[in-house]
């Protein structure tokens, strides 16, 4: 069975003598539970796994019960050197971080060798709980969408399959049946995230607006759209602050985000019109309901999917690093993506054809900012497959 690189990270941390709560945060259906089961099988430690995603109502007492079930491995006649407790979908328990802090501190004071892993499919909500109660007690292991290299190694996918179908491993067996694949993406992933992970755990005053924002964001992935124009598209009397808040929620769930324009001052970045960017191309193609072959033969549509795939690759690389992703635009000149790391910035242009082309956007950008590198992807530049199988941090 294929093991993602993050498998080794979790395995090594659970083997360490110094203990922290290990937090796996990532979108739905990217293999967090499978990853933990692989690690537990390798460790061969006594373990207890429990998920808050089951139908019965869960509360803080449920966490205490699961904790006690795991403690039995490290106390009494069955005492072991160490054991692992795994709590899945932890963000669904109200005030979960408070009770975890209490139990963790009890074990730390009593030197109970219980190692704890918590998983959550709504990273924004999980991280909020951590920052409020568990400072100094946890380490986050981001689990992002699957890359081209991972889908290729695990399922034998080629570049075109990845650009169209995205990187959801659970969907791989379904791609030969377009309707089943589409329904899996829309029902098991999108609908579950919007109706359960968000609406059941976060106050959303306008759920229909959130849903429509997501739909439009997917449709316009790779394009810049002002918040004012977006409100017109949504036919809503809401305000831009509400839309920005909803975009932050969608980003936190690993679905969609609005990239900010790169500028010398942070306040100007926040005031810019967002460039919509999905985190997985499947979110575009499943909703579009246009088959793979027809999409591949449409140069304009395919070019937008290629740019979106590059953007998704960059934002997923950024999840586990200090990398930041922006775009840049000035009148009719633009840079598709700007990568920032420390004091270095890289300007990236994506071309879906091989014709010779100049890059006036990058040249104009370089006239205003000190650019570390200028990259052209596809065309006469870096081959798309090479770029998509290279960690974005490696360009620095």
ZALUM-424098 format. One record per residue (C-alpha): residue in one letter; x, y, z. Coordinates in steps of 0.5 Angstrom, whole numbers, padded with zeros to 4 digits, always signed. Each point is the difference from the previous one (the first is absolute). Last residue first. Layout:
REM residues N
AXYZ;...
REM end
This chain:
REM residues 396
X+0028+0058-0007;X-0003-0004-0006;X+0000-0006+0005;X-0005+0003+0004;X-0005-0002-0005;X+0001-0007+0000;X+0001-0003-0007;X-0005-0005-0003;X-0004+0006-0003;X+0006+0003-0003;X+0003-0006-0003;X-0007-0002-0003;X-0001+0007-0002;X+0006+0001-0004;X+0004+0006+0002;X+0000+0005-0005;X-0001+0000-0008;X-0007+0000+0001;X-0001-0004+0007;X+0001+0004+0006;X+0005+0007+0000;X+0003+0001+0006;X+0004+0007+0002;X+0004+0000+0006;X+0002+0004+0006;X-0004+0006-0002;X+0001+0007+0003;X-0006+0003-0001;X-0003+0006-0004;X+0004-0001-0007;X-0001-0008+0001;X-0007+0001+0000;X+0000+0003-0007;X+0005-0005-0002;X-0005-0006+0003;X-0006+0003-0004;X+0004+0002-0006;X+0001-0008-0001;X+0002-0001-0007;X-0002-0006-0004;X+0002-0005-0005;X-0005-0005-0001;X+0000-0007+0004;X-0008+0001+0003;X-0002+0000+0007;X+0004+0006+0003;X+0001+0001+0007;X+0004+0006+0003;X+0003-0001+0006;X+0003+0006+0004;X+0005-0002+0006;X+0001+0004+0006;X+0005+0000+0006;X+0000+0003+0006;X-0002-0005+0004;X-0004-0005-0005;X-0005+0003-0005;X-0003-0003-0006;X-0003+0004-0005;X-0005-0003-0005;X-0003+0002-0006;X+0003+0007-0001;X-0004+0005-0003;X+0000+0006-0005;X-0006+0003-0003;X-0001+0005+0006;X+0005-0002+0005;X-0001-0008+0003;X+0004-0004+0004;X-0002-0007+0003;X+0002-0003+0007;X+0002-0006+0004;X+0004+0000+0006;X+0005-0006+0002;X+0002-0001+0008;X-0002-0007-0001;X-0005-0006+0000;X-0006+0004-0003;X+0005+0004-0005;X+0001-0007-0004;X-0008+0000+0000;X+0000+0007-0003;X+0005-0001-0005;X-0003-0007-0003;X-0007+0004+0000;X+0003+0005-0004;X+0003-0004-0005;X-0007-0004-0001;X-0003+0006-0001;X+0004+0003-0005;X-0001-0007-0004;X-0007+0000+0001;X+0000+0007-0003;X+0004-0003-0006;X-0005-0006-0001;X-0006+0005+0000;X+0003+0004-0006;X+0003-0005-0004;X-0006-0005+0000;X+0002-0007-0002;X+0002-0002+0007;X-0007+0003+0003;X-0004-0004-0005;X+0004-0006+0001;X+0000+0000+0008;X-0008+0001+0000;X-0003+0007+0002;X-0005+0000+0006;X+0003+0006+0002;X-0001-0001+0008;X+0005-0007-0001;X+0005+0004-0004;X+0001+0006+0005;X+0000-0004+0007;X+0004-0005-0003;X+0006+0005-0002;X+0002+0000+0008;X+0001+0006+0004;X-0004+0005-0004;X+0003+0007-0001;X-0004+0006-0001;X+0004+0006-0001;X-0002+0005+0005;X-0001+0008-0001;X+0005+0004+0005;X-0002+0003+0006;X+0004-0006+0004;X+0006+0001-0004;X+0000+0008+0001;X+0000-0001+0007;X+0006-0005+0000;X+0005+0005-0004;X+0005-0001-0005;X-0006-0003-0005;X-0002-0007-0002;X-0007-0001-0002;X-0004-0004+0005;X-0002-0007-0002;X-0007-0002+0002;X-0001-0007+0002;X-0003-0007-0001;X-0001-0006+0002;X+0004-0002+0006;X-0004+0001+0006;X+0003+0006+0002;X+0000+0003-0007;X-0007-0001+0000;X-0001+0004+0007;X+0005+0005-0002;X-0004+0001-0006;X-0006+0001+0004;X+0003+0005+0004;X+0002+0004-0006;X-0007+0000-0003;X-0003+0002+0007;X+0005+0006+0000;X-0002+0002-0007;X-0007+0001+0002;X-0007-0003-0001;X-0006+0002-0005;X+0001-0006-0004;X-0001-0001-0007;X+0006-0005+0000;X+0003+0003-0007;X-0001+0007+0003;X+0003-0002+0006;X+0006-0003-0004;X+0000+0007-0004;X+0001+0004+0007;X+0005-0006+0003;X+0005+0001-0007;X+0001-0006-0004;X+0007-0002-0002;X+0000-0007-0004;X+0004-0006+0001;X-0007-0004+0003;X-0006+0004-0003;X-0004-0006+0000;X+0002-0003+0007;X-0001+0007+0003;X-0007+0001-0003;X-0002-0007+0003;X+0004+0002+0007;X-0004+0006+0000;X-0006-0003-0001;X+0000-0004+0006;X+0003+0005+0005;X-0006+0004-0003;X-0005-0005+0001;X+0003-0001+0007;X-0002+0007+0002;X+0001+0001+0008;X+0005-0005+0000;X+0002-0002+0007;X+0006-0005+0000;X-0001-0008+0002;X-0006-0002-0003;X+0000+0004-0006;X+0008-0001-0002;X+0002-0007+0001;X-0007-0003-0001;X-0004+0004-0006;X+0006+0003-0004;X+0005-0006+0002;X-0005-0005-0001;X-0003+0003-0007;X+0007+0001-0003;X+0003-0007+0002;X-0004-0006+0000;X-0006+0004-0004;X+0004+0004-0006;X+0006-0004+0000;X-0003-0007+0000;X-0006+0002-0005;X+0005+0002-0005;X+0004-0006+0001;X-0006-0004-0001;X-0002+0004-0006;X+0006-0001-0003;X+0001-0007+0000;X+0007-0001-0002;X+0002+0005+0006;X-0003-0005+0005;X+0007-0003+0003;X+0003+0006+0001;X-0005+0004+0004;X+0002-0002+0007;X+0007+0003-0002;X-0002+0007-0001;X+0005+0003-0004;X-0003+0004-0006;X-0004-0004-0005;X+0001+0005-0006;X+0008+0002+0001;X+0001-0006+0003;X-0002-0005-0006;X+0003+0005-0004;X+0007-0001+0004;X+0000-0008+0000;X-0003-0004+0005;X+0003-0007+0002;X-0004+0000+0007;X+0005+0000+0006;X+0006+0003-0004;X-0004+0005-0005;X-0005+0002+0006;X+0006+0002+0004;X+0004+0003-0005;X-0006+0004-0002;X-0001+0003+0007;X-0005-0003+0005;X-0004+0005+0003;X+0003+0003+0007;X+0002-0003+0007;X+0003+0005+0004;X+0003-0003+0006;X-0001+0005+0006;X+0004-0001+0007;X-0003+0001+0006;X+0001+0001+0008;X+0003+0007+0000;X-0007+0004-0001;X-0005-0005+0001;X-0006+0004+0002;X-0002+0006-0005;X+0005-0002-0006;X-0002-0007+0000;X-0007+0001+0000;X+0001+0005-0006;X+0004-0005-0004;X-0005-0005+0000;X-0005+0005-0002;X+0004+0002-0006;X+0002-0007-0002;X-0007-0003-0001;X+0002-0007-0001;X+0003-0001+0007;X+0004-0005+0003;X+0003-0001+0007;X+0006-0004+0002;X+0002-0001+0007;X+0005-0004+0003;X-0001-0003+0007;X+0006-0001+0004;X-0003+0002+0007;X+0005+0004+0003;X-0005+0002+0006;X+0001+0008-0002;X+0000-0001-0007;X-0006-0005+0000;X-0004+0005+0004;X+0002+0006-0005;X-0002-0004-0005;X-0007-0002+0003;X-0001+0008+0001;X+0003+0002-0006;X-0005-0005-0004;X-0006+0003+0004;X+0001+0007-0002;X+0002-0002-0007;X-0007-0003-0002;X-0004+0006+0002;X-0005-0003-0004;X+0001-0007-0003;X+0000+0000-0008;X+0007+0003+0000;X+0003-0007+0002;X-0002-0003-0007;X+0005-0006+0002;X+0002-0001+0007;X+0006-0005+0000;X+0003-0002+0007;X+0007-0004+0000;X+0004-0004+0005;X+0006+0000+0003;X+0005-0005+0005;X-0006-0005+0001;X-0004-0001+0006;X-0005-0006-0001;X+0000-0001+0008;X-0002+0007+0002;X+0002+0006-0004;X+0002+0002-0007;X-0005-0004-0005;X-0006+0002+0005;X+0002+0007-0002;X-0003-0001-0007;X-0007-0001+0003;X+0001+0005+0005;X+0001+0005-0006;X-0006-0002-0004;X-0005+0001+0006;X+0003+0007+0001;X-0001+0002-0007;X-0007-0003+0000;X-0001+0004+0007;X+0002+0007-0004;X-0006-0001-0005;X-0002-0005-0006;X-0007-0001-0002;X-0001-0007-0004;X+0001+0000-0007;X+0007-0002-0001;X+0005+0006-0002;X+0003+0000+0007;X+0005-0005-0001;X+0003-0005+0004;X+0007-0004+0000;X+0004-0003+0006;X+0007-0002-0001;X+0005-0006+0003;X+0006+0002-0004;X+0002-0004-0006;X+0003+0006-0003;X+0000-0002-0007;X-0008-0002+0000;X-0001+0007+0004;X+0003+0004-0005;X-0004-0004-0006;X-0006+0001+0004;X+0002+0008+0001;X+0001+0001-0008;X-0007-0004-0001;X-0004+0005+0005;X+0004+0006-0004;X-0001-0002-0007;X-0002+0006-0004;X-0008-0001+0001;X-0002+0006+0004;X+0005+0006+0000;X+0006+0000+0005;X+0003+0000+0007;X+0004-0005+0003;X+0001+0002+0007;X+0005-0003+0004;X+0000+0001+0008;X+0007+0001+0002;X+0005-0005+0004;X+0007+0000+0000;X+0002-0007+0000;X+0000+0000-0008;X-0004-0006-0003;X-0006+0003-0001;X+0004+0006-0004;X+0003-0005-0005;X-0006-0003-0002;X-0004+0006-0001;X+0006+0003-0004;X+0001-0007-0004;X-0008+0000-0002;X+0001+0007-0002;X+0003-0003-0007;X-0006-0003-0002;X+0000-0008+0001;X-0002-0004-0006;X-0003-0007+0002;
REM end
